[in-house]
């Protein structure tokens, strides 16, 4: 679990963001035969598509996987080598696997920029003028700090776990739009922020395209 969980552990763990009660429904599972055949390269295209959908459904519950799922995911991670390759594989399968992969990449970006002081400052200044950016009022607390973006990422994942996929997509797109707006100010504060606005635009387009296929 540490091998997989550490890579998926984007979010800061505190009492206000606990996923320990997010248990997967009983019908969520991995087909161990399909996992074994995929790893050795004998699984057919139909079976691989089914496996990709199983993995996509299970990812939001990575905190509480039972041992059998952990073992099967460990096999897959050994095969792929790292999370980047796992996400690239999911992205090759239209529908829910592709959408989940792109949302997880986006969640990783949110956690990355959570730790960027210039981005946090730019967000705080924005909220002094507009306390709640469009589409984000239900998800933001009044204070803006280095947990704000990580908290949004947590909520995207939680919505996925509750099968509220449309809301997860809307939250991700609204957050990307907000970061596009604050990007120029963040870059003024430190050039290390780079092309945050372009990156967020690409993320928005990728997520929208994947959502259109689900």
Rosetta blueprint (number, residue, H / E / L):
1 X L
2 X H
3 X H
4 X H
5 X H
6 X H
7 X H
8 X H
9 X L
10 X L
11 X L
12 X L
13 X L
14 X L
15 X L
16 X L
17 X L
18 X L
19 X L
20 X L
21 X L
22 X L
23 X L
24 X L
25 X L
26 X L
27 X L
28 X L
29 X L
30 X L
31 X L
32 X H
33 X H
34 X H
35 X H
36 X H
37 X H
38 X H
39 X H
40 X H
41 X L
42 X L
43 X L
44 X L
45 X H
46 X H
47 X H
48 X H
49 X H
50 X H
51 X H
52 X H
53 X H
54 X H
55 X H
56 X H
57 X H
58 X H
59 X H
60 X L
61 X L
62 X H
63 X H
64 X H
65 X L
66 X L
67 X H
68 X H
69 X H
70 X H
71 X H
72 X H
73 X H
74 X H
75 X H
76 X H
77 X H
78 X H
79 X H
80 X H
81 X L
82 X L
83 X H
84 X H
85 X H
86 X H
87 X H
88 X H
89 X H
90 X H
91 X H
92 X L
93 X L
94 X L
95 X L
96 X H
97 X H
98 X H
99 X H
100 X H
101 X H
102 X H
103 X H
104 X H
105 X H
106 X H
107 X H
108 X H
109 X H
110 X H
111 X H
112 X H
113 X H
114 X H
115 X L
116 X L
117 X H
118 X H
119 X H
120 X H
121 X H
122 X H
123 X H
124 X H
125 X H
126 X H
127 X H
128 X H
129 X H
130 X L
131 X L
132 X L
133 X L
134 X L
135 X L
136 X L
137 X L
138 X L
139 X L
140 X L
141 X L
142 X L
143 X L
144 X L
145 X L
146 X L
147 X L
148 X H
149 X H
150 X H
151 X H
152 X H
153 X H
154 X H
155 X H
156 X H
157 X H
158 X H
159 X H
160 X H
161 X H
162 X L
163 X L
164 X L
165 X H
166 X H
167 X H
168 X H
169 X H
170 X H
171 X H
172 X H
173 X H
174 X H
175 X H
176 X H
177 X H
178 X H
179 X H
180 X H
181 X H
182 X H
183 X H
184 X H
185 X H
186 X H
187 X H
188 X H
189 X H
190 X L
191 X H
192 X H
193 X H
194 X L
195 X L
196 X H
197 X H
198 X H
199 X H
200 X H
201 X H
202 X H
203 X H
204 X H
205 X H
206 X H
207 X H
208 X H
209 X H
210 X H
211 X H
212 X H
213 X L
214 X L
